Amino acid sequence: MISHEPFSAAPRDRRPLRALALYLMAVFIGGPLLAPWLYHGIQALAQSVPALETAARMPFARYVNRGLLIVALLGLPFFVRGAGVRRWADVGIAPGFIRWRRFGAAFALGFLSLAAVCAITLMAGGRLLKPRTPGELAGQFLGVLATALIVAVIEELLFRGAMFGMLRRAMRWPAALAASSAVYAITHFMARPENPAEVGWLSGLRVLPTMLAGMTELRTLFPALPSLALAGVILGLAYQWTGDLSASIGIHAGWIFWLKFYGFATRRAPDVDPWFWGSGKLVDGWLAFAALVVVLSLLVMTARRRRVLGGASWTV
């Protein structure tokens, strides 16, 4: 049986639960309250800074998302300290931070798993290629790759290093994994409602509940939510079994690349139900869910055989 309980020798610490409750409250109240300030600030700056014109045209819900992320990042050190942690190594940030060989092998796993989904979908006619020039594809490739790396680092610090890492101090790690994966899935499952007629200082708090309205529709809820939850489990296990965030960041970055690039490079095929093949988001199709099941199976087999990922043994 696979097991890695870094905190099992100590009594269960309840401080992480209190710290997490306060942290989530701060994020989901502070983020929406910050959103109108971001919105009005960008609108004002865009009049004299042309580079901000695209950001100024973003839907207000995107500003709410950005507000949530900013407050989450600013509050992360307070959450970690409130949970009783004094060393960053306890949240997956070891000296040197990234183990590059491990990261590279994990990135290949994430990249190839969704690349296979994209290839199968295109060959089967589930989606069609958009007419793009080589220059457009190359520029998008580099931009998406940079975005994938940045987003993967941020989200792994938040959800695996901090949230999962802290929760397993207060409960058995499988329960902590389930809880952190559920939160991870829900926070990625936000709709983009219509812009408010006027953006006031409380508009973010009014918009936030409607951003979760998609969770009431079965066709929207499945298979996107299970896929995101399963992705969170895979990333959490990669952290649990290696002891640092290198593998989870690598897998996550490989996935994010295709989630971003696929929508740019493809379009919906007429008379094709995206419930199996997925839309431009990719993760909302059952084929992507099946690919994640394969990744989980490979991860478990690798751990059980004490295989080496990037030069470091997994604990079994």
C-alpha positions in Angstrom: 0.0 0.0 0.0 1.3 3.4 -0.9 1.9 5.7 2.0 3.8 8.8 2.8 2.8 10.6 6.0 5.3 13.3 6.7 3.4 14.5 9.7 2.0 11.2 11.0 4.3 11.0 14.0 2.9 14.2 15.5 -0.6 14.8 17.0 -3.1 16.2 14.6 -2.9 20.0 14.6 -6.1 21.9 14.3 -4.5 25.2 13.5 -4.5 24.6 9.8 -8.3 24.2 9.7 -8.9 27.5 11.5 -6.2 29.2 9.3 -7.8 27.8 6.1 -11.3 29.0 7.1 -10.0 32.5 7.7 -7.9 32.4 4.5 -10.9 31.4 2.3 -13.1 34.0 4.0 -10.5 36.6 3.3 -10.0 35.5 -0.3 -13.7 35.3 -1.2 -14.6 38.6 0.5 -11.4 40.5 -0.2 -11.1 39.5 -3.9 -14.5 40.7 -5.0 -14.0 43.9 -3.0 -10.7 44.5 -4.8 -12.2 43.8 -8.2 -13.9 47.3 -8.7 -10.7 49.0 -7.8 -8.8 47.0 -10.4 -11.5 47.7 -13.0 -11.6 51.4 -12.5 -7.9 51.6 -12.2 -7.4 49.8 -15.6 -10.1 51.9 -17.2 -8.3 55.1 -16.2 -4.8 54.0 -17.1 -6.0 52.6 -20.5 -6.8 56.1 -21.7 -3.0 57.0 -21.7 -1.4 53.5 -21.9 -2.5 51.8 -25.2 -1.0 48.4 -24.0 -3.8 48.2 -21.4 -6.7 48.6 -23.9 -7.2 44.9 -24.2 -7.3 44.5 -20.4 -9.8 47.4 -20.2 -12.2 45.4 -22.4 -12.1 42.3 -20.2 -15.5 41.2 -18.7 -15.9 42.4 -15.1 -15.9 38.7 -14.0 -12.3 38.5 -15.1 -11.5 41.3 -12.7 -13.2 39.4 -9.9 -11.0 36.4 -10.8 -7.9 38.5 -10.7 -8.9 40.0 -7.4 -9.4 36.5 -5.9 -5.9 35.5 -7.1 -4.2 38.7 -5.8 -5.7 38.4 -2.4 -4.9 34.6 -2.3 -1.2 35.3 -3.1 -0.9 38.2 -0.7 -2.6 36.2 2.1 -0.6 33.0 1.5 2.3 33.8 3.9 -0.2 34.7 6.6 -2.1 31.4 6.0 1.0 29.4 6.2 2.2 31.0 9.4 -1.3 30.9 10.9 -1.3 27.1 10.2 1.8 26.8 12.4 4.5 26.4 9.7 7.8 28.2 9.9 9.7 26.5 7.1 8.8 26.8 3.4 10.2 23.3 2.9 7.1 22.1 4.7 4.9 23.4 1.8 7.0 21.9 -1.0 9.6 24.6 -1.5 12.9 22.9 -0.9 16.3 24.5 -1.3 16.7 25.0 -5.1 12.9 24.8 -5.4 12.6 23.1 -8.7 14.3 19.7 -9.4 14.7 20.1 -13.1 15.0 16.5 -14.2 11.9 15.6 -12.2 10.1 18.6 -13.5 11.0 17.8 -17.1 9.8 14.2 -16.9 6.5 15.3 -15.3 6.0 18.1 -17.8 6.4 15.5 -20.6 3.7 13.3 -18.9 1.2 16.2 -18.6 2.0 17.5 -22.1 1.8 14.2 -23.9 -1.4 13.1 -22.1 -3.5 16.0 -23.4 -1.6 16.1 -26.7 -3.0 12.6 -27.3 -6.5 13.9 -26.5 -6.1 16.8 -29.0 -4.8 14.5 -31.7 -7.5 11.9 -31.3 -10.2 14.6 -31.3 -8.9 16.2 -34.5 -8.4 12.9 -36.3 -12.0 11.8 -35.4 -13.5 15.1 -36.4 -14.5 16.1 -32.9 -13.1 19.6 -33.6 -11.5 21.4 -36.5 -8.4 23.4 -37.0 -8.7 27.1 -37.3 -6.8 28.8 -40.2 -3.7 30.2 -38.5 -0.5 31.4 -40.0 2.8 29.8 -38.8 3.7 33.2 -37.2 0.5 33.3 -35.2 1.0 29.7 -34.0 4.6 30.4 -33.1 3.8 33.5 -31.2 0.9 31.9 -29.4 3.1 28.8 -28.6 5.7 30.9 -26.7 3.1 33.0 -24.9 1.1 30.0 -23.8 4.2 28.2 -22.7 5.2 31.1 -20.5 1.7 31.4 -19.1 1.6 27.7 -18.4 4.8 27.8 -16.3 3.7 30.9 -14.3 0.2 29.6 -13.6 1.4 26.1 -12.7 3.9 27.5 -10.1 1.2 29.8 -8.6 -1.5 27.2 -8.4 0.7 24.5 -7.1 2.0 26.8 -4.3 -1.6 27.6 -3.4 -3.4 24.3 -3.7 -0.8 21.6 -3.2 2.0 23.2 -1.2 -0.1 25.4 1.1 -3.7 24.0 1.2 -3.0 20.3 0.9 0.3 20.6 2.8 -1.5 22.3 5.7 -4.6 20.2 5.7 -2.6 17.0 6.1 -1.3 18.3 9.4 -4.8 18.3 10.7 -6.2 15.1 9.1 -5.1 12.0 7.3 -3.5 12.8 4.0 -6.2 11.1 1.8 -8.9 13.2 3.4 -6.7 16.3 3.0 -6.2 15.3 -0.7 -9.9 15.0 -1.3 -10.7 18.3 0.4 -8.0 20.3 -1.4 -8.9 18.7 -4.7 -12.5 19.6 -4.3 -11.6 23.3 -3.5 -9.3 23.3 -6.5 -12.0 22.0 -8.8 -14.7 24.4 -7.6 -12.5 27.5 -7.9 -11.8 26.6 -11.5 -15.5 26.1 -12.2 -16.7 29.7 -12.4 -18.9 31.1 -15.2 -18.6 34.5 -16.8 -21.8 36.3 -16.2 -22.9 39.5 -18.0 -21.2 42.7 -17.1 -23.1 44.8 -14.5 -24.7 47.9 -15.9 -22.6 50.0 -13.6 -19.5 48.8 -11.7 -19.8 50.0 -8.1 -17.7 49.2 -5.1 -19.9 46.2 -4.1 -20.3 44.9 -7.7 -17.7 42.1 -7.1 -19.7 40.7 -4.2 -22.9 40.8 -6.3 -21.2 39.1 -9.3 -19.4 36.4 -7.4 -22.5 34.2 -6.6 -23.6 34.3 -10.3 -20.1 33.1 -11.3 -20.9 29.7 -9.7 -24.3 29.4 -11.4 -22.9 27.0 -14.0 -22.7 24.3 -11.2 -26.5 24.0 -11.3 -26.5 22.7 -14.9 -25.8 19.0 -15.3 -24.3 19.2 -18.8 -22.0 22.0 -17.6 -21.2 20.2 -14.3 -20.2 16.9 -15.9 -17.5 16.0 -16.9 -15.7 19.3 -16.2 -16.0 19.2 -12.4 -14.9 15.5 -12.0 -12.1 16.1 -14.4 -10.8 19.1 -12.4 -11.2 17.2 -9.2 -9.3 14.2 -10.6 -6.6 16.5 -11.9 -6.3 17.9 -8.3 -5.9 14.3 -7.0 -3.1 13.5 -9.5 -1.2 16.7 -8.7 -1.7 16.1 -5.0 -0.4 12.6 -5.2 2.6 13.8 -7.2 3.5 16.1 -4.3 2.7 13.5 -1.6 4.9 10.8 -3.1 7.9 13.0 -4.1 8.0 15.4 -1.2 8.3 18.6 -3.3 6.4 20.5 -5.9 8.6 19.8 -8.9 6.6 16.9 -10.3 3.2 18.6 -9.7 4.3 21.8 -11.3 5.6 19.9 -14.3 2.4 17.9 -14.9 0.3 21.0 -14.4 2.3 23.1 -16.8 2.0 20.5 -19.5 -1.7 20.4 -19.0 -2.2 24.2 -19.0 -0.3 24.5 -22.2 -2.9 22.5 -24.1 -5.8 24.0 -22.2 -4.7 27.4 -23.5 -3.3 26.5 -27.0 -6.1 24.1 -28.0 -8.8 26.8 -27.9 -6.7 29.1 -30.0 -5.8 26.5 -32.7 -9.2 24.7 -33.0 -12.9 25.4 -33.5 -16.1 23.5 -32.9 -17.1 21.0 -35.6 -20.7 21.4 -36.8 -23.2 18.7 -35.7 -20.7 17.3 -33.1 -21.7 17.0 -29.5 -18.8 18.4 -27.4 -19.9 16.4 -24.3 -17.5 13.6 -25.3 -14.9 15.4 -27.3 -14.9 18.6 -25.2 -15.0 22.2 -26.2 -12.1 24.6 -26.7 -11.6 24.3 -22.9 -10.6 20.6 -23.6 -11.1 19.5 -19.9 -14.9 19.5 -20.3 -15.1 16.3 -22.4 -15.2 12.7 -21.3 -12.2 11.9 -23.5 -10.0 14.3 -21.4 -11.3 12.6 -18.3 -10.3 9.2 -19.6 -6.8 10.6 -20.3 -6.6 11.8 -16.7 -7.5 8.3 -15.5 -4.6 6.9 -17.6 -2.2 9.5 -16.1 -3.4 8.5 -12.6 -2.8 4.8 -13.4 0.7 5.6 -14.7 1.5 7.6 -11.5 0.3 4.8 -9.2 2.2 2.1 -11.1 5.4 4.3 -11.1 5.1 4.8 -7.3 4.4 1.1 -6.6 7.4 -0.1 -8.5 9.7 2.4 -6.8 10.5 3.8 -10.2 12.6 7.0 -10.5 11.1 10.2 -11.8 13.8 12.6 -12.8 16.4 10.9 -10.6 14.6 10.8 -7.3 12.8 7.7 -5.9 9.2 7.8 -5.0 8.2 6.6 -1.6 6.0 3.5 -1.6 
